[in-house]
Amino acid sequence: GLVDRVQAGKSYLMFGDGELTACKPISDHDLAAYLADCLEQSDLQNKILPIGGPGPAITPKEQGEYLFSLLGEPPQLQRVPPAMLKWIGRILGGIAKVFPPLAARAEYARIGHYYATESMLVFDPETQSYRADLTPSTGSQTLFDHYRDLLKPAHGDGSAKV
């Protein structure tokens, strides 16, 4: 969705300064291959296993900057306060007590706040920090590879895929 947004000339949305969190994104294909390995390899079964995609951990800010660089445009990064999701969750949660259909949206906002404020890396209890170096790299397709694939011309006419 953010690729489409940026292609439409809009800004890249990120929470806070875009450096609050980091992750090692994994492609659907690479994740599927890993899960298949877990079904076949007994040493991967009955465990909670950390997983990350290939390459270094990247922040939302780095993701946005890279996307704009692929388009040959200066970055237009829009900051959204993470607390906004927390407040939306609280407000909708309160209203949901009277209007139950809003409960799912309240939960979605709470989940969104979690992902906006917590890195998707292995947490080291000794240092009380998320650590990219402890997060395994799995697979071969990086998020930046994916961005390049999405933005390849669909035909030889220079038009980009959407």
C-alpha positions as a Markdown table, in Angstrom:
| # | Residue | x | y | z |
|---|---|---|---|---|
| 1 | Gly | 0.0 | 0.0 | 0.0 |
| 2 | Leu | 2.8 | 2.4 | 0.8 |
| 3 | Val | 4.3 | 1.8 | -2.7 |
| 4 | Asp | 1.0 | 2.7 | -4.4 |
| 5 | Arg | 0.7 | 5.8 | -2.1 |
| 6 | Val | 4.2 | 7.0 | -3.0 |
| 7 | Gln | 3.7 | 6.3 | -6.7 |
| 8 | Ala | 0.5 | 8.5 | -6.5 |
| 9 | Gly | 2.7 | 11.4 | -5.4 |
| 10 | Lys | 1.8 | 11.2 | -1.7 |
| 11 | Ser | 4.1 | 11.1 | 1.2 |
| 12 | Tyr | 5.5 | 7.9 | 2.9 |
| 13 | Leu | 3.8 | 7.4 | 6.3 |
| 14 | Met | 6.0 | 6.4 | 9.2 |
| 15 | Phe | 5.5 | 6.4 | 13.0 |
| 16 | Gly | 7.6 | 8.9 | 15.0 |
| 17 | Asp | 10.9 | 9.8 | 13.4 |
| 18 | Gly | 10.9 | 6.5 | 11.4 |
| 19 | Glu | 13.8 | 5.2 | 13.5 |
| 20 | Leu | 11.9 | 4.0 | 16.6 |
| 21 | Thr | 11.7 | 0.4 | 15.2 |
| 22 | Ala | 13.6 | -1.9 | 12.8 |
| 23 | Cys | 13.0 | -5.2 | 11.2 |
| 24 | Lys | 14.4 | -7.8 | 8.9 |
| 25 | Pro | 11.5 | -8.2 | 6.5 |
| 26 | Ile | 10.9 | -11.7 | 5.0 |
| 27 | Ser | 9.2 | -12.4 | 1.7 |
| 28 | Asp | 6.2 | -14.7 | 1.5 |
| 29 | His | 8.2 | -17.2 | -0.6 |
| 30 | Asp | 11.1 | -17.3 | 1.9 |
| 31 | Leu | 8.8 | -17.6 | 4.8 |
| 32 | Ala | 6.9 | -20.5 | 3.1 |
| 33 | Ala | 10.2 | -22.3 | 2.5 |
| 34 | Tyr | 11.2 | -21.9 | 6.1 |
| 35 | Leu | 7.9 | -23.2 | 7.3 |
| 36 | Ala | 8.2 | -26.2 | 5.1 |
| 37 | Asp | 11.6 | -26.9 | 6.5 |
| 38 | Cys | 10.1 | -26.7 | 10.0 |
| 39 | Leu | 7.6 | -29.4 | 9.0 |
| 40 | Glu | 10.4 | -31.7 | 7.7 |
| 41 | Gln | 13.3 | -31.0 | 10.1 |
| 42 | Ser | 12.8 | -32.4 | 13.6 |
| 43 | Asp | 15.3 | -30.0 | 15.1 |
| 44 | Leu | 13.0 | -27.1 | 14.1 |
| 45 | Gln | 9.9 | -28.6 | 15.6 |
| 46 | Asn | 8.2 | -27.9 | 19.0 |
| 47 | Lys | 10.1 | -24.7 | 19.5 |
| 48 | Ile | 9.6 | -20.9 | 19.3 |
| 49 | Leu | 12.0 | -19.8 | 16.6 |
| 50 | Pro | 13.0 | -16.3 | 15.7 |
| 51 | Ile | 13.1 | -15.5 | 12.0 |
| 52 | Gly | 14.1 | -12.6 | 9.9 |
| 53 | Gly | 14.6 | -12.0 | 6.2 |
| 54 | Pro | 18.0 | -11.6 | 4.6 |
| 55 | Gly | 20.3 | -8.6 | 5.1 |
| 56 | Pro | 20.6 | -6.0 | 7.7 |
| 57 | Ala | 17.7 | -4.7 | 9.9 |
| 58 | Ile | 16.1 | -1.6 | 8.3 |
| 59 | Thr | 14.0 | 1.2 | 9.8 |
| 60 | Pro | 10.7 | 2.5 | 8.3 |
| 61 | Lys | 12.7 | 5.7 | 7.5 |
| 62 | Glu | 15.2 | 3.8 | 5.5 |
| 63 | Gln | 12.4 | 2.0 | 3.7 |
| 64 | Gly | 10.8 | 5.2 | 2.7 |
| 65 | Glu | 14.0 | 6.9 | 1.6 |
| 66 | Tyr | 14.9 | 3.9 | -0.5 |
| 67 | Leu | 11.5 | 3.8 | -2.2 |
| 68 | Phe | 11.8 | 7.5 | -3.2 |
| 69 | Ser | 15.4 | 6.9 | -4.4 |
| 70 | Leu | 14.1 | 4.1 | -6.7 |
| 71 | Leu | 11.5 | 6.6 | -8.1 |
| 72 | Gly | 14.3 | 9.3 | -8.5 |
| 73 | Glu | 12.4 | 11.7 | -6.2 |
| 74 | Pro | 13.4 | 13.5 | -3.0 |
| 75 | Pro | 11.9 | 11.7 | 0.1 |
| 76 | Gln | 8.6 | 13.0 | 1.3 |
| 77 | Leu | 8.3 | 11.4 | 4.7 |
| 78 | Gln | 5.3 | 12.1 | 6.9 |
| 79 | Arg | 5.6 | 11.5 | 10.7 |
| 80 | Val | 2.6 | 10.1 | 12.5 |
| 81 | Pro | 2.7 | 10.0 | 16.3 |
| 82 | Pro | 2.6 | 6.4 | 17.6 |
| 83 | Ala | 0.5 | 7.6 | 20.6 |
| 84 | Met | -2.3 | 8.4 | 18.1 |
| 85 | Leu | -2.9 | 4.6 | 17.7 |
| 86 | Lys | -2.9 | 4.1 | 21.4 |
| 87 | Trp | -5.5 | 6.8 | 21.9 |
| 88 | Ile | -7.7 | 5.6 | 19.0 |
| 89 | Gly | -7.6 | 2.1 | 20.6 |
| 90 | Arg | -8.6 | 3.5 | 24.0 |
| 91 | Ile | -11.4 | 5.7 | 22.6 |
| 92 | Leu | -12.8 | 2.9 | 20.3 |
| 93 | Gly | -12.5 | 0.4 | 23.2 |
| 94 | Gly | -14.6 | 2.6 | 25.4 |
| 95 | Ile | -17.2 | 3.2 | 22.7 |
| 96 | Ala | -17.2 | -0.6 | 21.9 |
| 97 | Lys | -18.7 | -1.2 | 25.4 |
| 98 | Val | -21.8 | 0.4 | 24.0 |
| 99 | Phe | -21.4 | -0.4 | 20.3 |
| 100 | Pro | -19.6 | -3.8 | 20.2 |
| 101 | Pro | -18.8 | -3.8 | 16.5 |
| 102 | Leu | -16.1 | -1.3 | 17.2 |
| 103 | Ala | -14.2 | -3.7 | 19.4 |
| 104 | Ala | -12.4 | -5.2 | 16.5 |
| 105 | Arg | -11.2 | -1.8 | 15.3 |
| 106 | Ala | -10.0 | -0.9 | 18.8 |
| 107 | Glu | -8.0 | -4.1 | 18.9 |
| 108 | Tyr | -6.6 | -3.3 | 15.4 |
| 109 | Ala | -5.4 | 0.1 | 16.7 |
| 110 | Arg | -3.8 | -1.5 | 19.8 |
| 111 | Ile | -2.0 | -4.0 | 17.5 |
| 112 | Gly | -0.9 | -1.2 | 15.2 |
| 113 | His | 0.5 | 0.7 | 18.2 |
| 114 | Tyr | 2.5 | -2.4 | 19.2 |
| 115 | Tyr | 4.0 | -2.7 | 15.7 |
| 116 | Ala | 4.7 | 1.0 | 15.6 |
| 117 | Thr | 6.7 | 1.0 | 18.8 |
| 118 | Glu | 8.3 | -2.5 | 19.0 |
| 119 | Ser | 11.0 | -3.7 | 16.7 |
| 120 | Met | 10.5 | -7.1 | 15.0 |
| 121 | Leu | 13.9 | -8.3 | 16.1 |
| 122 | Val | 15.1 | -10.7 | 18.8 |
| 123 | Phe | 14.8 | -9.1 | 22.2 |
| 124 | Asp | 17.9 | -9.6 | 24.4 |
| 125 | Pro | 16.8 | -9.7 | 28.0 |
| 126 | Glu | 20.3 | -9.0 | 29.3 |
| 127 | Thr | 20.6 | -5.7 | 27.4 |
| 128 | Gln | 16.9 | -5.0 | 27.4 |
| 129 | Ser | 17.1 | -4.2 | 23.7 |
| 130 | Tyr | 16.2 | -5.5 | 20.3 |
| 131 | Arg | 19.2 | -7.0 | 18.5 |
| 132 | Ala | 19.6 | -7.4 | 14.8 |
| 133 | Asp | 22.7 | -9.5 | 15.3 |
| 134 | Leu | 20.7 | -12.1 | 17.2 |
| 135 | Thr | 17.9 | -12.1 | 14.6 |
| 136 | Pro | 18.5 | -14.9 | 12.1 |
| 137 | Ser | 18.6 | -14.0 | 8.4 |
| 138 | Thr | 16.5 | -16.4 | 6.3 |
| 139 | Gly | 15.9 | -16.5 | 2.6 |
| 140 | Ser | 17.1 | -14.5 | -0.4 |
| 141 | Gln | 14.7 | -11.8 | -1.3 |
| 142 | Thr | 15.1 | -8.5 | 0.6 |
| 143 | Leu | 12.4 | -5.8 | 0.9 |
| 144 | Phe | 14.4 | -3.6 | -1.3 |
| 145 | Asp | 14.5 | -6.4 | -4.0 |
| 146 | His | 10.7 | -6.5 | -3.7 |
| 147 | Tyr | 10.4 | -2.7 | -4.1 |
| 148 | Arg | 12.6 | -2.9 | -7.3 |
| 149 | Asp | 10.4 | -5.7 | -8.6 |
| 150 | Leu | 7.2 | -3.8 | -7.9 |
| 151 | Leu | 8.6 | -0.7 | -9.7 |
| 152 | Lys | 9.9 | -2.5 | -12.8 |
| 153 | Pro | 8.2 | -1.4 | -16.0 |
| 154 | Ala | 5.3 | -3.7 | -16.8 |
| 155 | His | 6.1 | -3.3 | -20.5 |
| 156 | Gly | 8.9 | -1.8 | -22.6 |
| 157 | Asp | 7.0 | 1.5 | -22.6 |
| 158 | Gly | 8.4 | 2.8 | -19.3 |
| 159 | Ser | 5.2 | 2.5 | -17.4 |
| 160 | Ala | 5.7 | 1.1 | -13.9 |
| 161 | Lys | 3.8 | -1.9 | -12.5 |
| 162 | Val | 1.2 | -1.2 | -9.8 |
